[in-house]
């Protein structure tokens, strides 16, 4: 199933699903201009149709053909694209992207990924590609091709294997409410870096009941086991996911307390802990600055009460 960029691009054009690596996590790609292909993504993931998708393109020029970029959106795109940043902007009139991708909203979520295989695929396909994380909706995001195979199996026509994801967390999502830049989802680009570039604080937004961007559902990114957060140690019968100095800990996001390393390891270690059969995973405290904000966001959503399946 792991094949060439050319084969993957041909599959996309034919309306099939293709999993491919980005610097954040692996994406489940489909031709964003084909309604049926986009609907196939929702079906394969069992994803709620009201939860918008991110549209991936190869460049800012291509993004501008689909969305209307104001001054701040343009500044952020020029500074941080290609990279782990998604911008939610008004849909441009005549936008070729399926309305299903926007979940009925007048906006569109756009990203230019940095991973060379993602870039090669987008340029070979010569079309925008929707690509949520390549896993069943609500479950742990995939950071390797093996995670994609385990989660989606034969629902994917082609899997491009680009090795482990370098960042390991989904993109940061910024929207523009009333012209003001608003953090809709923390992710692989730290809030502090964006605020420094803009010269002001980001607003806060997002409603789990009516998502304006991906990653806002209350329960998300969840392993089969339940999570207990901010745990100093594991209780009897629990598995422990440590951060920082924790002598004897089998699973540690970063023994040296490096948040970048912790972000890259988060989903991989949750996948590994799920294979241990533990009913509860106790997670050590994570600082809430830099990439720690995004790590804690994922952990809180993974620990939230699960919707009945």
C-alpha positions, 0 to 999 in steps of 0.5 A: 500500500506504500507507493510513489508520489505519482501513484498517490497523485493519480489516486487523488485525482481518481477520487480515492483516499491517500494518507501522506506525511506532514511535519505535524501528523499524517493526513488523510487526503482527498481531492478537495474539489470533489464532493464525493471524495470529501464525503468519503473522508468523513465516512472513512473517519466516522467524522461528524459532518459539522466538523470542518476540514483543513485544505492543504495547498502548495503555496500562499498564491494557491491559498489566495485563490481559495480564501480572502487574506487580510493584512494579518493573515497575509503577514502570518502566511508569509512568516510561517508558511510552509509550516504548522499553521492553519489560517481560517479566512473567508471563502473567496467567491467562486472557490473550487473547494467543496462546500462540504470541507467548510461544513457549511461555514462561510470560511475556509481553513488553509495550510501550506505543509512543509514536509517534502513528500506533502509538497511533492504530492500537492504539486503532482496532484495540482489541486487542493487536498483536504487532509484531516489526521489519518485516524478514526475520528476522536482517536489518537492522531497518527505520527507514523505510516504504521499508525495509519494502517492500524487505524484505517486499514483498507479504507486508504488506497495509498499510504506514503511513508515519510517516517515519523512526524517531526513535530507530532502535534497538529497545526496551530489554527488561527481565525480572524473574528472581526478582523482580530487574530484569534487562537482556535486551536493551539498546535505545532507553532507556539502562541508566543511566536505568533503573538511576537510576529503580530505585536499583540495578544491573540484572542480566544475562540472556539465552541465544541458544540459548533466548531469553526475549525478542526480540533475543537470537539470536547472529546478528541485525540483519545486512546482506548484507556482513560487518562488521569492528568497532572499525576505525580505518580501512577496508582496501582494498575495504572500506566504512567506517562512521565515528563522530565526527571522520573527515574524508572519511568518506562514511558517519558515524553522527555526525560530532559523536560524538552517540550519540543521533544515531548510534542514529537513523542506524545501521540507515539507514546499514547499509541504504545501505552494503548498496546499495554492493555492499561485501563488508565494512563496517569500523565505527569504535569506538563508546563503550560507555555510554548508547545506545552499549551498544545500538549495540554490541550490534546491531553485535556480533550483525550481525557474528556468524557467520551461520546457513545460510539 
